[in-house]
């Protein structure tokens, strides 16, 4: 019995062998942004591997299982935060599953990174998301095309 208890509290070793650099969580309304900017910038130019639900989820498998597998197999989770994201049941499920992954499977390591694609007042954000914002794990998408070079480099550093 003592041996079984010890195994339960055994320290989880850091696993750097992830299938993906990042799981991208986004609402369907932002699929053009993910397809036309995120994938070319991060996979094309920076040779990173992204888990994108419309492309990488296993057909026929339950969506919640696909989500948890995608998050578990990814080093980080990037949430493209918009009002549509906040209104989406599955986007918020992905956000919450990434929070749970960081707490229970990664010993409290923050694996979440928020990209504010729209300007959303902090009063409209859920408290659990405000906590991530306070930890400085977010970046705002710049409207100026010249600032996007630095934006993509910051994203690259966050998930590399």
Beta strands, then each sheet from edge to edge (+ up, - down):
strand 1: 20-25
strand 2: 50-52
strand 3: 74-81
strand 4: 112-116
strand 5: 138-140
sheet 1: 2+ 1+ 3+ 4+ 5+
end
